[in-house]
C-alpha cells in the first residue's frame, strides 16, 4: 500500500479513514522535532551499551550480557533510524520520501518492537531455567555462545518476517502513516482488521507478553519458595525490571497507536510514539544497574582503570585463552607488561626489590638448569624423557621457553617417588606413565605452539631452548629429581616464555576459550604443581619487569579422525579452521582461591612445600606491588597536575589480589601517607588479599583515623581473612607447622585466636570522631563471626557497611537487632527533647543508609526481627542468600526497593 494520508479537513468519518487523517504540517513538525531528540538519546545510549559490552571481553563472555546486547540492538536500530527519519521530515517541513520512506520505516519499527519483546521471551525462559535449577539445588548450565547466537538469529529472523509483511502482497494490515506521524501497519478494510487483531498483533505483542509473564511469575515463585543464590536473584530482578519497563511502555504505545489511533486525536498517537522511545532510555538505566556493567562503568569513569586492580585475559577469537600483547591467530598469550606509567616506577626501592627477587630465586638452584634445543625436540618426534639424554646446560644466547603442563599419561597406583622425597605414606598414586598420550597430541601441540611463538615474537628457532620437567629433571634418580624440583624458582627466573598446552577435548577447549586466568584452564588450573609454575613465572616477571609471556596453546576442534594434526583441522560439513588465539596485557593478580596452595595434590604433604614457596614469593611480591602502585599513582599525579581531567581518579588507590599480608602493612601505610601528601585519597581498595584483623586495626589506627588519612571515604577490605572462621586456612597452617615450616608470622598470629579485644579496638576506632569522614566500609567474605555485630554499633556514622558472606549467624543477627532498637530509642529521645516531635526523620537520624547481611546463615525468625527493627530505624538491610520465607523475603525486598528507588 503506498503512502496515502488524508488532509486535516477530510469529511470521511469511518475509523479506517480517521487513522490516515493527518493534522496540520505545523503540528507534525513540532512532533517530529520532539521525537528526533527523544529517539536520538534513546538510540545513542543503547548503542553505547552495545559497544561497551562488545568491547570488554570479560563482559561479552557472559551469556546474559549477550542477551542484553540482543535487547539493546533492536532498540538502537529503531530509535536511531527514527531519529534520522524525523530529522528529514523536520527539515523539509512535511513528510519526506513518500512511499519508499514509509516502507523503510515500517520495517525498522516493527523489527524493533517484535525483536525486543520476543528476546524477552527467550531471556525469561533462561531465567526460569536458572530459578528451577536453584530450586532443585542443581548446577545451572548457562547457554553457550552458540546457543545465544542461535536464539538471537531465530528471533531476529522472525521479527524481520513480521516487519516485511506490511509491505508484502498479503491481505493483512499495510504500511501507512498513522495520522501522518509515522508509518506503521494499519488496517484498511474488514479483512485487514480481522488479520490485524487475530494474527498480527498477537504475534507481535500479546503471545510473547503472556509467555514472558508466565515465565517470570514461575521464576518468582521458585525464588521465593527456595531462596536461591544472591546471583540468581540479582539476574532475575534485573531482567524482571526490564520486562516491566517494556510492558508499561511498549504495550501502552501499541494501545495508543493502534487501538485509539482511529478514535482519539493525533496527540494520543504522538504520546504513544514518544513512550516507545522513552522505554529505550529507561531500559538503558536498567542495563547499567547490572552489577558487572555498573562496575565496568565505575572503573571507566571513577578510577584509573582496570590495571589498578590487576589485569585480565580477554578472548579475541574462538579457540584458545592465554595472553600476549598483540598475539595473532594461533598464539594465545598472557603478557605481564607494564603501562607507560608503571615502567616509570624506577625508584631505588623498586630497583632494589627487583635485584633481591632475582637473587632469592637464583639462590634456590640446587642443580644447573638443563634445556632441550628446538631442533632436537622436533627431531625426536615425541616429548623427550630425561633418559633420552637430549638435555644440555643452558647457554648464554638461549631463548628459554618454560613448558608448564599436567602429565597426560595414566594415573597408576604405586609407591610414590614423591612419597620418598617428601616423607608421605606409601600406597599413593602418581603419574608413572608418559607425559603425553599414545597419539602424541601434546608433542604436536607444543611443536605448533613453539613455531607460532617464534613467528609472533620474531625469535630464531635455532636459539629456542625448551625446559620441560620430563626431559630436564632427572626422572630415575630420586636425589637429582628432588634437586630439580627445588630449583623450579630459579629455572622460572631464567625463562622468557611459559607455554601451557591444552588437551584437545570439548570441555578443555571451552574452558580455554573462556579463561581469564591461567588457573581457569581445565585439568591444569586446579592442579597445585601446575599452578605453582605459572604463579612463580608471572609474579617474578612482574617484579623484574621483564617482557615475559605466559601462553596457552590449544585447538579449535577435537581431532576425531586423524592421529596427526594437519595445518588446517577440518570438521565434517565445514571448512577447516586454524588454531585460534587471544591476547591482552596481564598483571599477576591472584585471588586467595587461585593460589597454588589452594590447588589439588596427588600427595597432600606437597601442600606444605607449596605454602613455603608461596610465602617466599609473597614477601617480595607484596612489597613490590605496593611500591610500584604508589610510584604509578604519583607519576600519574605529576603528569596530570593538581587540576587535571582525572583528578577524581587520583583520589582512588587499589591493590586488589596482590597477596598482601599484615607484614606489609607498615610499608603500605607509609606509601599511603606519601600519596595523601600529594592528593586527597578518597577510596582505598585492598580486596582479595590475605590481611588479618590485626592488619585492619593497624590500618585504621595509623592511617584512616589519623589526620593524613582523614579524607578517606571508602575502604574496601572484601575477601580477606579478618575473621577466625576459615577452617581450610587453619588446616593449612596446622599442616605447615607440623611439617616444620614457619608460615604464620607474629602479626598473623592474632587470626588464630578468638581475639574479641582486637575487634573491640577496631570498633572503637570506627566510632571515633577521627574516622567521621569514612562513609563506606566493605568487609564481605572475611569469615567474620557473630562477634562482628559490634561493628554495626560502632559504625553507625557510616552510610554503608557490607558484612555479606560472613558467618554472623542468628547470634550476630540478634546483636544487630538490639543495636538497631537502641538506636531508634536514642534518636526518638533526642527528637522529643528538641521539640521536633516523636517521629524519626531523616534529619534527626544518622547518615546510615545500608547494611548488607547477605549469606550469613541467618534464620527466618532472626531475620524477621532484624528487618522490623531496621524499618523503624529506616535502615535498608540486604538479606540475599539467607534462607527466608516469602513474607520475610518480601520485607527485605521492600527495604531494598526503598534504597534502589
N, C-alpha and C positions, 0 to 999 in steps of 0.2 A: 504494500500500500504506500503511495507517495506521501510526502509531507503535505498534509491537507487540513489546514485550520480554518476556522470561520471568524469573520470580523466581530468586533465587540457589539455591533448593533444588529446582529443576526436575530431574526424573528423565530428561528426554529427552537422549539421548547422540549423536544424529546431528550432523554438522558444521553444518548449517544452523541447527539449534536452538541449538547452543553459541555461534554467532555472535551470537544475540539474547539470550543469558543475561547479565543484569546482576549486578554484585556488590552488596554491602550499600550502602545510601544513604550511610552514614558514609564509606565508601571513595570513593564517587563525589564527595561534597562536597569531599574533600581534593584529588582530581584536578582538579576544576573550578576550585578556588581557585588551584592552581599554573598551570593553563592560562590563567586570567584574567590573571595577572601577565605570563606569557611572551608571550601574544598581544597584550596591551596595549602592551608595549615594542616588539614587532616591528611592529605596525601604526603606532605613533607615529613611529618612526624612518623607515619607508618613506614615510609621509605628509610628513615633513619634507623628504625628498629631492625629492618631487614639487613641493612648494611652492617649495623653493629654486631648482630648475631653471626652473620656470614663471615665477617672479618676476624672474629675471635674464635679460633678453633675449639677452645675449651667450652664455649657456649654452643657452637654449632654441633658438637658431637652428641649433645643431649637430645634424645628423641622429642621431648616435649618442647624444646626450643625450636626444633624444626617445624613443629605444629604451630608455634607462634608465628614463624615466618609465613607458613601457609595461610594463616588468618590475616596477617598484615598485608600480604601481597594483593589479594583482591580489593581490599580497602584502598590500598595505594593506587592501584590501577583505576578504580572507579573515581576516586577523588581527584587525582591529577588530571585525568582525561576530562573530567567535568570542569575543572578549573580552566583548562585550555578552551573548551567549548564556550563556557560562559564569558571568557575574556574576548573571544571573537565576536560573540553576539553583542557584548557591551560596547566594543569599539565601533561596530557597524551600526549600532542603534536599532537593530532589528535582527530577526533570525537570519543567520549566515549559513550558507552551504546547502540549503534546500533539502531534497530527499536524500542525497548521499550522506550529508552530515547527520541527518535524522537516523539513518540506518546504522551508521557507526556508533552513534550514541546509545541506541537501544541495545547494541551488542555489549558494549563495555558496562553499561548499567546493570543489565540482567546477569552478566557474568559475575560482576562483583557481588550482587545480592545473593545469587544462588550458591556461588563458591563459598562465601562467608558462612552462611547458615549450615550448609552440608559439611563443611570442615568441622563445625561444632558437633555434628553428629559423630564423626569419626573420633574426635577428641573425647566426647562424652563416653563413648564405648570403651576407650582406653582407661578413662578414669574409673569406670565401673569395674573393669577387669582388675585394676590396681586395688580398689577397695575390696573386691571379692577375695583376692589373694591375701590381703592383710587380714581379713576376717577369718580365713581358713588357716592362717599362720603359714602360708606358703610363700615361696620367693616369687616375686613378680618379674616376669621376663619382659622387659620393655621392647617395643618394636625396634627392629634393626633399621639401619638407614635405608635398606632396600624396601622394607615394609612401609616406611613412611613415604618413600617416593612413590610406591605403588598406590597408596591411599590418596596421595595428593593428585597424582595424574588421573586417577579414576574420578575424583570429584571435579577436577578442572575440566575433564572431557565432558562429563555430564552437564556441567554448568555452561560450557560452550554450546552444546546442543540446544539447551533451553534458550540460550541467548540468540541463537540463529533462527529459531522457529518463527519469531515475529516478522522476519524479512524473507521467509520462505513461502512457497505457494500453499501452505497448509491452511485449512479453513478457520483456524482459531484466531486469537487476538493478533492485530497487526501493529507495526511500528507507526506511531504518530505522536505529535507533540501534545501532551495532555495540557489543555488550557493554554497552549502556546509556550509553555515554560521549558519542558524537556521531553525528549522522545522516550516513550515507554510503550509496552504492549497495551493497546487499548481495544475495547470492544467496538464493533462497528455494526453488528446486526445480532439477531437472536442466536444464530448458530455459534458465532464467536463468543457471545456471552455465556452460552452453556459450556463450551470448551474452556473458557477462562476460569469459571468457578468450579468446574468438576475435575479438571485435569491440570491446567497450567499453574494457577495459584497454589493448589495443594502440593504440587511437585516442588514449587519454589519455597513456600513458607509453611504451610500447615503440617504436612507429613514430617519434615525434618524437625519442626518445633516440637511436635508431640514426642518424637523419638528422643530428642535431647532431654526433654523434661522427664521422660521415663527413666533414662539412664542416670540423670543427676539425682533424682529422687531416690532411686535404688542405691546409688553410691552413698548418698547422705545417710540413709538408714543404716547401711552397713558400718559406716564410720562411727556413727553414734552408738551403735549396739556393741561394737567390738573394740572401739578406741584404738584405731590403727596408729601407725607411727606418725611422728610430727611431720616428716617429709611428705607422707601420703596425704595428710590433711592439708598441708600447705599447697600442694599441687592442686588438690580438689578445689579449694576455695578460690585460688587464682582464676581457674577456668570457670568456676561457677559464677563469679562476678562478671567475667567476660560475657558469659551467655546471657545473664540478666540484663546487661547493658544492651546487648543486641535485641533481646526480647522486648525491651521497653523503648527501643529506638527504631529498629528495622520494622517490626510489626506495626507500630503506630504510623510509620511512614507509609506502609502499604495501605493501612486503613484510610489515611488522609488522601492518598493519591488515587487509589482505585475504588474504594467504597464510597467516599464522599466526593470524589472528583467531579461527578456529574450533577451533584446536588448543591454543594457549598461553593462559595466564591473562590477566586483564584488564590486568595491569601491562604486558604487552607492547604492547597497543594504546595504552595511556597513553603509553608511550615513543615510539611512532610519531607520535602527535599532538603531543607536545612537540617532537619533532625537526622536524616540519613548520613550527612557529613559529620555532624557533631558526634555520632556514635564512633566514628573512626578516631576522633580526638580522645573520647572517653576510653576507648579500648587501649590507646597508647598509654594512658596513665595507669591502666591496669597491668599492661605488659611490664612496665618499669617497676611495678611492685613485686614482681617475681624476684626472689632473693638473689639468684645469681646475676640476673640482669641489673638489678639495683646495685649490687656490689661492684659490678664492672663499671657502671656509670660513676659510682663514687670514686673508684680508682682512677678514672679518666679525668674527672673534674675536681676531685678533692684530695689528691695525693700526688706523689712524684711519679707514680706509675707502678706497674706490677713488679718491676725489677727490685723495688724496695723490699718486697716480701718474698723474693725468690722467684726464679724463672720457672717456666713450664715448657713442656714439649707440645708443639702444635702440629697436628697432622695436615699435610698438604696434598696427600694423594691417598690411594686406597689400600696400599699394600702393607707398609711397614711403619713402625714407630721407632723413633730414636731422635737424634739431634745432631746437627752441624750447621753452622750458619751458611745458608745458601746451598744446601745439598741438592743434587739433581736426582733425576729418575734413577732408581737403583741403589741409592745410598741414603738411608735414614741415618741421622746422626744427632747427638746431643752435644753441643759445644759449650764448654764453660768459658765464655769470653766476657770481658768487662765492657761496659759502656764507656764512652769517652771520659765521663766524669770519674768513673771507677778507676780507670787507668791513671787518672791524675792523682790518685791517692798514693803518693810516693813518699810519705813521711818516714822518718828514721825508724819509728816503732814498727811500721808495717814491713819495711825492708828487713829489719832485724828478725821479725817473725818468719818471713819467707826463708831466710837463711837457716833459722832454727828448725823450721819444719823439715827442710830437705836433709839437714844434718841428722835429725832424730830418725827420719825414715831410713836413711842410708845406714845408720848405726845398727839397725836391726838385721842387717845382712849377715847371715851365718855361712853362706856358701855363694860363690860368684854366680852372677846371672848368666844363664845359657840361653841361646836362641837357635832357631832353625831358619836358614835363609829361604826366601820365597822360591828360588829355583829348586832347592832340594825338597821343599814341602810339596810342590806341584808334581815333581818328577816321581815321588814315591807312589802317588795315586791313592793315598788314604791318609788319615790322620796318623802321624808317626807316634811311636811309643819310645820311651827312653831307651829301651833295649835295641832300637834301630840305630842308635848312635849317630844321628844326624845333627845333634845339637853341637854348638860351638860357643866359645866365650863371646860376649857382646863386644862388638867392635866400635871404634870411635866414631865412624861415619854411619853407623846403622840407624835406620828409622824404625823404631820398635812399635809393633802392634801387639797389644796385650789381649789375648783371646780369653774372654770370661764366659763360661758356659757351664751347663749342667751335663753330666755324662748321660748319654742316651742308651747305653748298654743296659742289660738286665740287672735287677737287684737280686743278689744271690746271698742266701744265709751263709755266714762264715764267721770264723773268729776274726774280728775286725782288726786290720792293721792299725787303724787309729786307736783301737782299744789298747793296744800295746803302747802306743805313743803317749796317749793322754790318761791312761790308767782306767779306762772304762771296763765294764764287765764283759766277759766273753759271751758269745751267742748272739751278737748284734748283726745287723745287715750292712753291707757296703756294696759299692759298685765294683765288683770283681770282673765284670765284663769289660768290653771296649767302650771308649767314649762315644763312638759312632754306632749307628745301626748297621745291619748287614747290607744295606743298599748304599752306604756311604753318603747319605744325604748331607751330613754335617760337613764332610770334606768338600763336597761340591758347592755348598752354600758359602763356605769360607773362601774358596778359590775365587768365586764370583765377587764376593764382598771385598776381597783384597784388591782385585783389579779395579772395581768401581772406586774404592777408596783412593787408590793411586791416581786414577784419572781425575777424580774430583779435586784433589789437592796438588796435582802436578808432581807426584812422587816418582822417583826412579825405582822400578821394580827390583833392579839388581841390588839396591841398598835396603830393600824392605826385609826386616827381620821379624820373625814371629815368635812370641813367647806363648806357649800353651802348656799347662801343667803336665799333661800326659807325656809330652816329649821332653820337657825341660826340667822336670823334677824327677829324680830317680825313683822308679816305681818298685824296685825289688830290694833295695837296701833301706831298712827302716830308719837308721840314723840319718842317712843322707836325705831321705824323704822328709823327715821332721825338720831338718835344717832348711830345706827348700820351702816348706810351709811357713816356717817362722821368718823367712826372708821376703814374704809377699809384699810387705810395705815398701821395701827397698826396690823390688822389681817394678812395682807400680810407679814409683818416683822416677824411674829411668825410662818410662814408656811415654810415647807421644799420642798413641791412639789406643782405644779399647774397643774390641769388636765382640758383639753378642749375637751368635747365630740363633735363629728362631726355627723351631721344628715346623715343617710344612703340613700342619693339620688344621682343620677349620677353627677349632677353639683357640689355638695358639695364634693363628693369623688374625682372628677377630680381636684378641687382646692386644696384638701387635699394632693393629690399626688404631685402637682407641687409647693406647697407653699414653700417660702424661709424665711418667717417671719410669726409670729402669725397673723399679720394684713392681710395676704393673704388668710386666711380661709374664705370661703363663708358664708354669713349670721352670721358672728362673727366679722371679722376684720373691717367691715365697721361701726360697732356699737360703739359709743363713750364710753359707760359704760363698754362694753366688752374690748375695747382697754385699758381702764384705769387699769383694773385688771391685765392684762398681763404686761402692762407698769410699774406699780408700782413694781410688783413682780420681773421682770427681772432687772430693774435698781437697786433696793435695793439689789438683790442678787449679782450683780456685785460690788456694793460699799462695801458690807460686806465681800465679798469673800467666801460666803457660797456655798457649793456644792448643789445648788438648781437645780431643773429640771422643765422646762415648757413642758408639754406633750400634744400632740394632739392625740386623740384616735378615730379611725373610722373603717369602714367596707369596704371590697373589693366590695361587691355587695349590691344592693338594695334588701331588703327582700320582695319578691312579694307574697309568698305563705303562709308561717307560720308566726304567730304573735310572735313566740318565737325564739330567736337566739340560734341555736344549736351550739355545739362546732365547727363544720365544716359547714359553709354555702355552699349550693350547688346550682348550676345554671343548667338549662336543658342542657343535652348533654355533660357535662364535670364533672370532679372530683371536689369535694369540695376543697375550698382553705381557709386557716385560715386567721385571721386578719393579716395585714401586718404592717411593721414598717419602720422607718427611723431614722437616728441618725447623730449627728455631734456636735462638740463643738459650743457654741453660745456666742456671746457677744451682749450686749444690745444696738444695733445701731438702731436709729430711725430717718428716714428722716422726713422732715417737714410734708409731706403728710401722714405719718404713725403715727403721734402723736395723742393721744386721742382727743384733741380739734378739730382735723380735721375730726372726725367721724360724724355719723348721730345720731340725738337725737329725741326721740318722743316728748320731751318737750325742746324747743330751749333754754330756760333760763338755762338749765343744762350746756350748753357750758361754761358759765362764771364760774361755780363751778369747772369744769374740768380744765379750764385755771389756776385757782388759785392753784389747786393741782399740775399741771404741773410745775408752777413757783417754788413751794416749793421744788419739787424734783430736778429740773434743777439746782437750786442754789448749792446743794450739789453734784449732779452727775457730773456737768461740771467741778468743781474743782477737784473732784476725778479722772475723766478721764484724765485731764492734768497732775496731779501728778503721777499717775500710768504709763501713757505712757512715761513720762520723765524717771522715775526710770527703766522702762523696757529697754529703749534706752541706758541709761548709764550702766545698768547691762550687756547688750549685748556688749557694748564697752569694759568693763573691761574683759569679758570672751575672746573676740577675740583679744584684743590688738590693737595697732595702725596700724599694718600691717597685720591684719587678712584677711582671704579669703573674708569676706563680708564687706570689707571697703567701697565698693561702696554703699551698702545698708545702712551703718551707716550715709551716707550723706542725708538720707531722713527721714522725720518725718511726720506722718499723724494722724490727729484727725478728721476723717470724721464721719458725722452723730452722733456727740456726744452732740448735743443740746447746743453748746456753744453760749453764748450771749456776748455783749460788757462788761458786768460786770466782766466776767472772763478774759478779755484781759490783764490787768496788771499782773495777775498771769501767763498767757500764755507767755507773753514777758519775764518775769523773768526766766521761765523754759527754754525758747528757748536760752536765754543768757547762761544758765548753759550748755546746750548741745553744743552750739557753742564754749564754752571754752574748751571742751574736743575733739571735732571733727568738721570738716568743714561741715556745714549744707548747702546742695545744693538745696534741694527740700522740700517745705513745702506745705502740703495739708490740707485744712480746709473746704472741700466740705460738702454740705448738713447740715450746721449748721444754726444758727439764728443770724448771725452777721450783723450789720448795717454798713452804710458808715462810721460812726464815729469809728467803730472798725477797719476798713481797714486803715483809716487815722492814728489811733494810732499805728497800727502795722508797717506801713511804717515809720512813724516819729521816733518811739522809738526802732525799731529793724532793719527792712530791709535796711533802709537808714542810719544806724549807722555803725561804724567800726566793731562791733561784728556781724552784720548781712550782711556785705558787700559781703560775699561769696555766698549768696543765688542767685540761677539762675532761679528757677521756683517757682511761687506762685500760688496755685490753690484755688480760692475762689468761685467756681461754686455753684449754687443753695443755695445762702444765701439771705439776704434781703437788699442788698446795695442800691437799688433804692427806689422810693416812689410810685411805680405803682402796689402795692399789695392790691387790693380792699378787698379781703377776710380777710386779716390780719387786715386791717383798721376797718372793720366791727366788728371783734372780739374784737379789742381794745376798740372801742366805746362802745360796749355792756358790756364789762368788767367794764369800767369806770362808766357806768350807773348803774351797779349792786353794785357799791361801792368797787370794788376790784382794788387795785393799782397794775397793772401788768407791766406798762411801766416805766422803770427806767429812771433816769436822763440821763444816757448815751445813752438810746434808743430813747429819745425824738426827736433827730435830724431827725430820719427817717420820722417822720410825718410832717416835714417842707420841703418846696421846697428849700433846702439849697444849692444853686449853689456855694456859697462861699466855703463850705466844699469840694465840688467836685473840685473846682479850686485849693484848697490846696493839694488835693490828686494828681492832675495832675502835680502841681509844684514839688512835691516830686518825682514823676516818672521821670520827666525830669532832675532832679538834677544829678550832677556827682556822688553823693554818691550812687545812685541806678544804676550805669552804668553796674554792673555785672548781673543785673536781665534781663534774656533773654525771659522768658515765663510768661505771666500773663493771667490767665483764669478767666473770670468774667461772663460766660454764666449763664442764668437762674436767674438773680438778679433783674428783674423788672426795669432795668435802662432805663431812658427816653432819649429824643433827646439830652439833655444837656451833656450826656456821650460822645458825639463826641469830647469833649475837651481832653479826654483820648487818642485819636488817635494821636493828635498833640503832646501831652506830651510824649507819649510812643514810639516815632519814633525810639528810640535806642533799642527797643525790637526786638526780632526775631519773636515772635508770640504774638498776642493779640486776645483773644477769647471773643467776645461780642455777641455770638449767643443767641437766645431765650430770648431776651430782648424786650424793647418797643421803639427802636430808631425811627422807622417810617421814612417817607420821609424827615422830618426836620433834623433828625440826619444824614441821608444819604447825604443830601446836605452839611451839615457841614463837613463831612468826605471827600466829593469830593473836597471842597475848600482846605482842608488840603493837600490832595494828589497833587493837582495842584500847590500849593505854594511850596511844597517840590521839585517837578520836576523843577520848575523855579530856586529855590535856588541852587540845585545841578548842574543844567546846567550852571548857572553863575559861580559857583566855578570851574567847569570843564574847562570853557573857560578861566578863569583867570590863571589857572595853565597850560595853553597851551597844554591840553590833548585832545583838540577837543571839539565840542559841544554836542556830543552824550553822553548819560548817560550810564556809565559802572558799573559793579558790584563793581569795586574797588573804584569808586568815590561816590557811594551812601552809605547809612547807611546799617546796617546789617539786617534791616527789611526784613522779608520773607513772613509772612502770617497774614492776618486779617480775622477773621471769623465773618460774619454778618448774619448768617442763622437765619431764623424765627424771623424777626424783623419788619414785616409789611411794607416792602419796595416795592414800586410800580415799574412797569416795566420801566417807564421813568427815575425815580430817580436811579434805579439800572444800567440802560444803561450808564448814565453819570458817575456814580461812577466807573464802570468797565473800561470805556475808560480812565479815569484818572489813574486807578490802573495799566493798561497795560503800560502807559507811565512811571509810577514810578517803574515798574517791581515789583509790589506787588501783590501777589496772594490773592484773596478775596473769601471766602466761602459764597455762597448765597442760600444754601439749605433751603427750607421751605418758601421762598418768592414767591409770585405769579408772575412769569415771562413768557414772550413769549419764543417761541423756539429759536428765534435769540439771545435774551439776555441770556437765559439759556445756549446756546451754547458758548457764550463768557465767561460766568463764568466757564463752564466746561473746556474750553481751558486753562484758567488761572490755574484751579485746576490741570489739567493734567500736566502743566509745573511744578507744585510743586511736583506732585507724581513721575514724571519720569525724 
